[in-house]
Amino acid sequence: MECIFCKIINKEVESKIVYEDEKCVAFEDINPQAPCHILVVPKRHIPALRDAEEDDKELLGHILKVASKIALERGLEKGYRIVLNDGGEAGQAVFHMHFHLLGGRIMKWPPG
């Protein structure tokens, strides 16, 4: 498989992994958009949120809880943003579902 995130999960590509368990892995983004920019991805290849199955509800909730835990460990008590892009027009560049954890600066609204 040519998916860069699958290669990171399989340790075929080096990355700064900050968290890993049996369901997901979190690593620092190579092009950070905030002082803290972590990607949290499921270990199972799911191209986008639209491809998630009914049985993936627990996995999705788990990923959000992991992101929250990392945010607090990184000192983001004042706030952080979790972003999930679904599809090219939304800005999804890697088609392995991933959540962006962003923090460490004031976020603007609306984004993009």
C-alpha positions as CSV (number, residue, x, y, z in Angstrom):
1,M,0.0,0.0,0.0
2,E,1.3,3.5,-0.9
3,C,-0.4,5.3,2.0
4,I,2.2,7.4,3.9
5,F,0.2,7.1,7.1
6,C,0.1,3.3,6.8
7,K,3.9,3.4,6.3
8,I,4.2,5.5,9.5
9,I,2.0,3.1,11.4
10,N,4.0,0.2,10.1
11,K,7.3,2.0,11.0
12,E,8.4,2.0,7.4
13,V,8.7,5.8,7.5
14,E,10.2,7.6,10.5
15,S,8.0,10.0,12.4
16,K,7.9,11.7,15.8
17,I,5.3,9.4,17.4
18,V,3.8,10.9,20.6
19,Y,1.2,8.3,21.3
20,E,0.4,4.7,20.2
21,D,-2.0,2.0,21.3
22,E,-3.8,-0.9,19.6
23,K,-6.3,1.3,17.8
24,C,-4.5,4.5,16.8
25,V,-1.2,6.4,16.5
26,A,-0.5,10.1,17.0
27,F,2.5,11.9,15.5
28,E,3.8,15.4,14.9
29,D,2.8,17.0,11.6
30,I,5.8,17.7,9.3
31,N,4.2,21.0,8.3
32,P,2.8,22.4,11.5
33,Q,0.1,25.1,11.3
34,A,0.3,25.8,15.1
35,P,2.9,25.4,17.9
36,C,1.2,22.1,18.6
37,H,0.1,20.2,15.5
38,I,-0.4,16.5,16.1
39,L,-2.1,14.1,13.7
40,V,-4.1,11.2,15.3
41,V,-4.9,8.4,12.9
42,P,-6.6,5.0,13.2
43,K,-4.3,2.1,12.6
44,R,-6.8,0.5,10.3
45,H,-6.8,2.2,6.9
46,I,-10.1,4.2,6.5
47,P,-9.7,6.6,3.6
48,A,-12.1,9.3,4.9
49,L,-14.9,9.8,7.5
50,R,-17.5,9.0,4.8
51,D,-15.9,5.5,4.6
52,A,-16.2,4.8,8.3
53,E,-18.7,2.0,9.2
54,E,-21.3,1.9,11.9
55,D,-18.9,-0.3,13.9
56,D,-16.3,2.4,13.8
57,K,-18.2,4.6,16.3
58,E,-16.1,3.4,19.3
59,L,-12.9,3.9,17.3
60,L,-13.9,7.5,16.4
61,G,-14.7,8.3,20.0
62,H,-11.4,6.7,21.2
63,I,-9.4,8.9,18.8
64,L,-11.1,12.0,20.1
65,K,-10.4,11.0,23.7
66,V,-6.7,10.3,22.7
67,A,-6.5,13.8,21.1
68,S,-7.9,15.4,24.2
69,K,-5.5,13.6,26.4
70,I,-2.5,14.7,24.3
71,A,-3.8,18.3,24.3
72,L,-3.9,18.3,28.1
73,E,-0.4,16.7,28.3
74,R,0.8,19.5,25.9
75,G,-0.5,22.2,28.2
76,L,-3.4,23.3,26.0
77,E,-5.8,23.9,28.9
78,K,-6.8,27.3,27.4
79,G,-8.1,25.6,24.3
80,Y,-7.3,23.6,21.2
81,R,-8.9,22.7,17.9
82,I,-9.6,19.3,16.4
83,V,-10.0,19.3,12.6
84,L,-11.1,16.4,10.3
85,N,-11.1,17.1,6.6
86,D,-13.2,14.8,4.4
87,G,-12.4,15.0,0.7
88,G,-10.2,17.1,-1.5
89,E,-12.4,20.2,-1.5
90,A,-12.2,20.2,2.3
91,G,-8.4,20.1,2.1
92,Q,-7.8,16.4,2.7
93,A,-4.4,15.7,1.2
94,V,-3.7,12.2,2.6
95,F,-6.6,9.8,2.1
96,H,-6.2,7.9,5.4
97,M,-8.7,9.5,7.8
98,H,-6.8,11.7,10.3
99,F,-7.6,14.2,13.0
100,H,-5.5,17.4,13.4
101,L,-4.9,18.5,16.9
102,L,-4.0,22.2,16.8
103,G,-3.1,24.5,19.7
104,G,-0.7,26.8,21.3
105,R,-2.0,29.9,19.6
106,I,-5.2,31.8,19.2
107,M,-7.4,30.2,16.5
108,K,-9.4,32.4,14.1
109,W,-13.0,31.8,12.9
110,P,-14.0,31.0,10.3
111,P,-11.1,28.8,9.4
112,G,-9.8,28.5,5.8
